[in-house]
Amino acid sequence: MAYLVFEDGTTFEGEAFGDWMKSNPTVAEREVVFNTSMSGYQEMVTDLSYAGQILVLTQPQIGNYGWHHEENEADKTRLQGLIVRELSQGEGSLHAEGSLEDYCLKHNVQGLRGVDTRALTRYLREFGTLPGVMVETRDVGMAFWMNSRDSHEIKGKDEHWVYRSTVKEAYEIPGSGPLLAVLDFGAKRNIIRNLQQRGFRIMVFPAGSSSEEILRHHPSGVVLSNGPGDPEELTECVATVRSLYDKLPVLGICLGHQLLALAAGGKTYKLPYGHRGGNHPVIDIRSGKATMTAQNHGYAVQEESLAGSGFQVTLRNLNDGTVEGMEHHTYPILSVQFHPEGAPGPEENSEIFDQFKKLVEKNLTRKGRA
């Protein structure tokens, strides 16, 4: 048996799977979050926005359709733990190239199966997102919390999960259209794919890149990707965004959306237990059109802080009223808190990429560069 232990002593028991030898030779606290999606476990495990977290899946049967490498959102994972109710091998499913358990074992992810994920999710809903430890005995977990009450992780520049998730060096993806710079904070592969489908030539930059390094390549627009963690800790990235957003068309997605708000003088705050799932309704407050969106974030933009920033709120979450989208009054900038490349149902949210393409083309025409 193995255990998830919280600081207040609350413990959830399960059976270990994955890699418990390499992944965590020493006990370390990690933020425990839950996702309510009915499918997509492979995309979640390889979504770098989960870097540094322990992920609880509320869908009780996980692993049913195996593992298909082409569906990975990244060529690595930074997930620190995975907790499920029932784990299926799924190797017999059509075209499966392995199982979820195989992937966790190979990529150093600790797992717990047989856990009462309903009770665990209700616990997180009641008390909010909390740090927990995954251990082989409850006594080890309790001893950790007794001895480590003041040892919460402090992130320096290179220790933030964004810098552990981003690419190491810039690289280019060929295309026939204008050049886009993608600032990679942990970008999902499907974001890149959607940009490619619209003909863009793409250059992906590490999160720590300066505006000078990016502008040297003369891009026609900038995309700020999704990524993990607290945006207010990324002061260097905020400074880079601040020096870019009045020079080129910009699209911000998830963390990129939050960084745009901070760069304009706004603020962000931590949600009680975040938005993680494929069933979050969002309304366009201009047209009244509502869509279902895929989301994965623990922070949100404080709407009141946008006063005087030049940004107006365009999209709002129908569950809790949080800011889901912004556009700038003066500059060709738009941003969304959700994942427009995700398709929890219809692919209507991919129109965000079409809107951004029009901004890029309009800006090129205005400059006489079309």
C-alpha positions in Angstrom: 0.0 0.0 0.0 1.0 3.7 -0.3 -0.6 6.9 0.9 -1.3 10.6 0.2 -0.9 12.5 3.4 -2.0 16.1 4.0 -0.6 18.4 6.7 -3.7 18.1 8.9 -3.2 14.3 9.0 -6.0 13.5 6.5 -4.8 10.4 4.6 -5.9 8.6 1.5 -4.8 5.0 0.9 -4.1 3.3 -2.4 -1.9 0.9 -4.2 1.4 2.2 -5.7 2.0 2.1 -9.5 4.5 3.9 -11.7 8.0 4.8 -10.6 8.4 5.1 -6.8 12.2 4.6 -6.9 13.6 7.3 -9.2 10.8 9.9 -9.1 11.0 10.8 -5.5 13.9 9.4 -3.5 13.1 12.0 -0.8 9.7 13.0 0.4 8.6 16.4 -1.0 5.3 18.3 -0.7 3.4 18.9 -3.9 0.2 20.8 -4.7 -2.7 18.4 -5.1 -5.3 19.4 -7.7 -8.2 17.6 -9.4 -9.5 17.5 -13.0 -13.1 16.6 -13.9 -12.6 15.7 -17.5 -14.2 12.4 -18.6 -11.4 11.5 -21.0 -8.0 12.9 -22.0 -5.8 11.4 -19.3 -2.9 11.2 -21.8 -3.1 14.9 -22.7 -3.3 15.8 -19.0 -0.3 13.7 -17.9 1.8 15.3 -20.7 0.4 18.9 -20.1 3.3 20.9 -18.7 0.9 23.2 -16.9 0.7 20.4 -14.3 4.4 20.7 -13.6 5.1 20.2 -9.9 1.6 19.0 -9.0 -0.1 15.8 -7.9 -3.1 15.3 -10.2 -6.3 13.6 -9.1 -8.6 12.4 -11.9 -12.3 12.3 -10.9 -13.3 10.0 -13.8 -13.3 6.6 -12.0 -11.9 4.5 -14.8 -8.6 5.6 -16.2 -6.3 4.0 -18.8 -9.0 2.3 -20.8 -7.8 3.2 -24.2 -4.1 2.8 -23.6 -1.3 5.1 -24.6 -0.8 6.7 -28.1 2.4 8.6 -28.4 1.2 11.0 -31.1 -1.4 12.4 -28.7 1.2 13.6 -26.1 1.1 17.3 -25.5 4.8 17.4 -24.9 7.8 15.0 -25.2 8.2 15.0 -21.4 6.2 15.3 -18.3 6.8 17.3 -15.1 3.8 15.8 -13.2 4.8 14.7 -9.7 2.0 12.3 -9.0 -1.1 10.8 -10.4 -4.1 9.5 -8.4 -6.9 7.4 -9.8 -9.8 5.2 -8.7 -9.4 2.3 -11.2 -6.4 1.8 -13.4 -6.9 -0.1 -16.6 -4.0 -1.5 -18.6 -5.7 -0.6 -21.9 -3.1 -2.3 -24.0 -5.8 -4.2 -25.9 -7.4 -1.1 -27.3 -7.1 -0.2 -30.9 -3.6 1.1 -32.0 -2.4 1.3 -28.3 1.3 1.6 -28.1 1.5 0.8 -24.4 -0.4 1.7 -21.2 -0.6 4.7 -18.9 1.2 2.6 -16.2 4.0 2.0 -18.7 4.4 5.7 -19.3 4.5 6.6 -15.6 7.1 3.9 -15.0 9.3 5.1 -17.9 8.9 8.8 -17.1 9.4 8.7 -13.3 5.8 9.5 -12.3 4.5 8.2 -9.0 1.0 6.9 -9.0 -1.7 5.7 -6.6 -4.7 3.6 -7.7 -7.6 2.3 -5.7 -8.0 5.7 -4.0 -11.5 7.0 -3.1 -11.1 10.0 -5.5 -14.7 11.1 -4.8 -13.8 11.7 -1.2 -10.5 13.2 -2.0 -12.1 15.7 -4.5 -14.7 16.7 -1.9 -11.9 17.3 0.6 -10.1 19.6 -1.9 -13.4 21.4 -2.7 -14.0 22.0 1.0 -10.5 23.1 2.0 -9.1 24.4 -1.3 -5.9 23.3 -3.1 -3.5 21.9 -0.6 0.1 20.5 -0.5 0.3 16.8 0.1 3.0 14.1 0.1 2.9 10.7 -1.5 4.6 8.1 0.8 4.9 4.4 1.3 3.8 4.6 4.9 1.6 7.0 6.7 4.1 7.4 9.5 6.7 8.8 7.0 4.1 11.3 5.8 3.2 12.4 9.3 6.9 12.7 10.3 7.5 14.9 7.2 4.8 17.3 8.2 6.0 17.4 11.9 9.5 18.3 10.8 8.8 20.5 7.8 6.1 23.0 8.8 8.2 25.9 7.7 9.9 24.3 4.7 7.4 25.3 1.9 9.1 25.3 -1.5 10.6 28.7 -2.4 11.2 29.2 -6.1 14.1 31.2 -7.4 14.3 32.1 -11.1 15.7 28.7 -12.3 13.6 26.7 -9.7 10.2 27.8 -10.9 8.4 25.0 -12.8 8.2 27.2 -15.9 11.9 27.1 -16.3 11.9 23.4 -15.7 9.3 23.0 -18.4 10.4 25.3 -21.2 12.6 24.4 -24.1 16.3 24.8 -23.6 17.0 26.8 -26.8 15.1 28.4 -29.6 14.1 26.4 -32.6 12.1 27.1 -35.8 9.2 25.2 -37.4 8.9 25.8 -41.2 5.8 27.4 -42.7 4.8 29.4 -45.7 3.2 32.4 -43.8 4.4 35.1 -41.5 6.8 34.3 -38.7 5.3 34.0 -35.2 7.3 34.0 -32.0 6.0 31.5 -29.4 7.3 32.2 -25.9 7.2 28.8 -24.4 6.2 28.6 -20.7 5.3 24.9 -21.1 3.4 25.1 -24.4 1.0 22.3 -25.4 1.8 20.7 -28.7 -1.7 21.3 -30.0 -1.3 25.1 -29.7 1.7 24.8 -32.1 -0.3 22.5 -34.4 -3.2 25.0 -34.6 -0.8 27.8 -35.5 0.8 25.6 -38.2 -2.6 24.8 -39.6 -3.1 28.5 -40.2 0.1 28.7 -42.3 2.4 30.4 -39.8 6.1 29.9 -39.7 7.0 29.5 -36.0 10.0 30.2 -33.9 9.7 28.8 -30.3 11.7 30.7 -27.6 12.7 29.6 -24.1 10.7 31.3 -21.3 13.7 33.4 -20.2 14.3 35.0 -23.6 14.5 38.7 -23.7 12.5 41.0 -26.0 15.7 41.8 -27.8 16.4 38.2 -28.6 12.8 37.7 -29.9 12.6 41.0 -31.9 16.0 40.2 -33.6 14.1 37.7 -35.7 11.5 40.2 -36.9 8.4 38.2 -36.0 5.0 39.4 -37.2 3.3 38.4 -33.9 3.9 36.8 -30.5 2.1 34.0 -28.8 2.4 33.6 -25.0 1.8 30.0 -24.1 0.2 28.1 -21.2 2.4 27.0 -18.3 2.5 26.1 -14.6 2.6 28.0 -11.4 2.0 31.5 -9.9 2.4 34.2 -12.6 3.4 36.8 -10.1 6.7 34.9 -9.5 7.7 35.3 -13.1 8.9 38.9 -12.9 11.5 38.4 -15.7 8.8 37.0 -18.1 6.4 39.9 -17.1 9.1 42.4 -18.0 9.6 40.7 -21.4 5.9 40.7 -22.1 5.7 44.4 -21.1 8.3 45.3 -23.6 6.6 43.3 -26.4 2.9 44.0 -26.2 3.0 47.5 -27.7 5.2 46.4 -30.6 3.4 43.4 -32.2 0.1 41.6 -32.3 0.0 39.3 -29.2 -2.1 36.2 -28.3 -2.0 35.1 -24.7 -3.2 31.7 -23.6 -3.8 30.6 -20.0 -0.6 31.7 -18.2 0.2 34.0 -21.1 -3.2 35.7 -20.5 -2.2 36.3 -16.9 1.2 37.6 -17.8 -0.4 40.1 -20.2 -2.5 41.4 -17.3 0.5 41.7 -15.0 2.5 43.4 -17.7 -0.2 46.1 -18.1 -0.3 46.8 -14.3 -3.0 44.3 -13.4 -3.0 41.7 -10.7 -3.8 38.0 -10.3 -5.0 35.9 -7.4 -5.2 32.2 -6.5 -8.4 30.4 -7.0 -9.7 28.2 -4.1 -9.2 25.0 -6.1 -8.7 26.1 -9.7 -10.4 25.4 -13.0 -9.4 22.0 -14.3 -11.6 20.1 -16.7 -13.4 20.1 -20.0 -16.8 21.4 -18.9 -16.3 25.1 -18.0 -18.9 27.4 -19.6 -17.7 30.8 -20.9 -19.8 33.6 -22.3 -18.8 36.4 -24.7 -20.2 39.4 -23.0 -20.4 41.3 -26.3 -22.4 38.8 -28.3 -24.0 36.6 -25.6 -22.5 33.5 -27.2 -21.6 30.8 -24.7 -19.2 27.9 -25.3 -17.8 25.0 -23.3 -14.1 25.2 -22.7 -11.2 23.1 -21.5 -9.3 24.7 -18.7 -6.3 24.0 -16.5 -5.2 26.9 -14.2 -5.0 27.8 -10.5 -4.8 31.6 -10.8 -7.1 34.2 -12.4 -6.9 37.9 -13.4 -8.3 40.3 -10.9 -10.9 42.3 -13.0 -10.8 45.4 -10.9 -7.0 45.7 -11.4 -7.5 46.2 -15.1 -8.9 49.7 -14.7 -6.7 52.1 -16.7 -4.6 49.2 -18.2 -6.1 49.5 -21.7 -7.6 46.0 -21.5 -11.3 45.3 -21.5 -12.9 42.1 -20.4 -14.5 40.2 -23.3 -15.2 36.7 -21.9 -16.4 35.6 -18.5 -16.8 32.3 -16.7 -20.4 31.4 -16.2 -19.7 29.4 -13.0 -17.9 32.0 -10.9 -17.7 35.2 -13.1 -13.9 35.1 -13.4 -12.1 36.8 -16.3 -11.8 34.4 -19.3 -10.7 36.8 -22.1 -9.4 40.3 -22.7 -8.7 42.6 -25.6 -6.7 45.8 -25.7 -8.3 49.2 -26.7 -5.2 50.4 -28.5 -2.9 47.5 -29.4 -3.7 44.3 -31.4 -3.8 42.0 -28.4 -6.2 39.4 -27.3 -6.0 36.7 -24.6 -8.0 33.8 -23.2 -7.7 32.0 -19.9 -9.0 28.7 -21.3 -7.4 26.5 -23.9 -8.7 27.3 -27.4 -6.9 24.3 -28.8 -8.8 22.0 -26.5 -12.0 20.4 -27.9 -14.2 19.2 -25.0 -17.0 19.1 -27.6 -17.3 21.2 -30.8 -14.1 23.0 -31.9 -15.7 26.4 -31.8 -13.1 27.9 -29.5 -10.4 27.4 -32.1 -11.8 30.5 -33.7 -9.5 32.4 -31.3 -6.6 31.4 -33.6 -8.5 32.7 -36.6 -9.1 36.0 -34.8 -5.4 36.3 -34.0 -4.4 35.5 -37.6 -6.6 38.4 -38.8 -4.9 40.7 -36.3 -1.5 39.7 -37.7 -2.6 40.2 -41.3 -4.2 43.5 -40.5 -1.1 44.7 -38.8 1.1 43.6 -41.7 -1.2 45.4 -44.2 -1.1 48.6 -42.1 2.7 48.5 -42.2 2.8 47.8 -45.9 4.4 44.4 -45.4 1.7 42.1 -46.7 
